[in-house]
């Protein structure tokens, strides 16, 4: 696997994680906070992200979770 493929996989993992985290938070915030290990403030922020914001954040070259 070359570096560009690795970065693409990281971006895809970040996107998947953020979308899942947002859905979990919207369904049950208290449980999602516990399972994701995030604060109430972070959960509130993730829950309100727009799809464009999620795409921009997930384009980071570091794994988010």
Residue pairs with C-beta under 8 A, 6 or more apart in sequence:
1 9
7 61
10 60
10 61
10 62
10 63
11 58
11 59
11 60
11 61
12 58
13 63
13 65
14 57
14 58
14 59
14 60
14 63
14 64
15 54
15 55
15 58
17 58
17 64
17 65
18 46
18 49
18 54
18 57
18 58
18 64
19 54
21 32
21 36
21 38
21 46
22 46
22 47
22 49
22 54
24 31
24 32
24 35
24 36
25 32
25 33
25 36
25 43
25 46
25 47
26 47
29 40
29 43
29 47
32 38
32 43
33 39
33 40
33 43
36 43
36 65
38 46
49 57
57 64
58 64
